[in-house]
Amino acid sequence: MNINVVTLVGRVGGDPDMKYFESGAVKCRLTLAVRRRTRNSDEPDWFTLELWDKTAEVAGNYIRKGSLIGVKGSLKFDSWSDRNTGAPRSMPIIRVEQLDLLGSKKDAEAAMMDGNPDHF
């Protein structure tokens, strides 16, 4: 049995990066800050999210920096060669299959306006 499921809840780190393709497909990339509470630190872990088609359109229309969202998807790795050195590179990406808008509009605005770290 193989299982590749990732579930995260956190705050969006920037406005959605939308790409529209000639085929009609839509892709959205977001960063998500998720707090990992430990004894020594309260720093967020940052994840790159990739959303496609209708889910991407919802993200583009309703998500902004500071939005509280929940996502469910799978982990994948993007691979490429470094332009300068030719060295192989890779980056983990969460391919989102389910998106939940969790916070109110007021919550998202507060997170953007006051810079309070509790909002991340």
N, C-alpha and C positions, 0 to 999 in steps of 0.2 A: 504494500500500500504506500502511495506517495501523497503527501499533503504539502501544499504551498499556499498558506492562507495568512494574510497579514491584516490585523485590525488595529487602527490607530484613532485617537481623538486628540486634537490639538488646535492651535491657532495658525492661520495662514500667514506666511512671512512676507508676502508681496502680492501685488495684483496678478491675476492670471496672465500667462503668456500664451496667447492664442495663435494657432496656425490653421489656415484654411487651404485645402488642397484642391487642385483642378478636378479630382475625382468626386468631390463633394464631401470627403471626409474632413472632420474637424479634430484637432488635437490641442489639448491644453496641458501646460506644465505649471505646477505650483510647488512651493516649498512649504513644509509643515513643521512647526516646532511642537515637540511633545516633551513635557517635563518628565525627567527621571529623578525621582526623589531619592537621595542618598543621604547618609549622615554628614558628609563633607561638602556636598554641593547641591545646588538646586538649578543647575544649568539644563537647558533643553537639548534634546537630540533633534537634529534636523534631517528631514526626509524629503526626497524629490518625488513628487507624484506625477503620474501621467494618466490623463483621462482622454477618452475618445468619444466622438460622435455626440449623441444626445446628452450624455453625462458631461462632456466637455462644454457643450452649449449652456447647460445649467450653471456650471462653474463660472463661465464667462459672464453670464447675466447676473448672478446673485452673490458671488464671492468676491471679497476685497481683502486687502491686507488687514489682519486682525480678526477675520471671521473665525468663529468656532465651528469646526466641522468634524464629522466622523467619517472614516473611510474603511472599506473592506476591499481587499484585492490580493494580488500575488506579487512576490518578489521576482524581479528579473534583473539582468545585468546588461547595460549598453556597453559595447566594446568598440574601440577605434584605435588607430595608430596616431601617436603624437606627431603633429605637423613638423616640429623642429627636429626631434630626435628619431622619429620612426618607432619609438618604443611603444609596446602595446599598453593600452590604458583601458580601464573599465570603471563603471559607476553603477551602484545599486539604484534601482528605480522601483517604486511601488506602482504597479499597473492597477488602477482603481476600477473596480467593477460596480461598487455601490457607494454612493455619496449621500451623506445625511447632513443637512444644514441644521446646526444645533442651537447656536446663540441667537438672541434677538438682534435686530438692527441697532438698537440702543447699545447693547454690549459691544458690538463690533466698532461702533463709533467711539465709544469710551476707550477701547484698547488702542485705537489709532491716535486719539487726541492726547491722552495723558501719559503715555509711555510707561505705565505701571507694569512692572515685571510680573505681577500676579495675573495679568491678562494673557501671558504667554505660557 
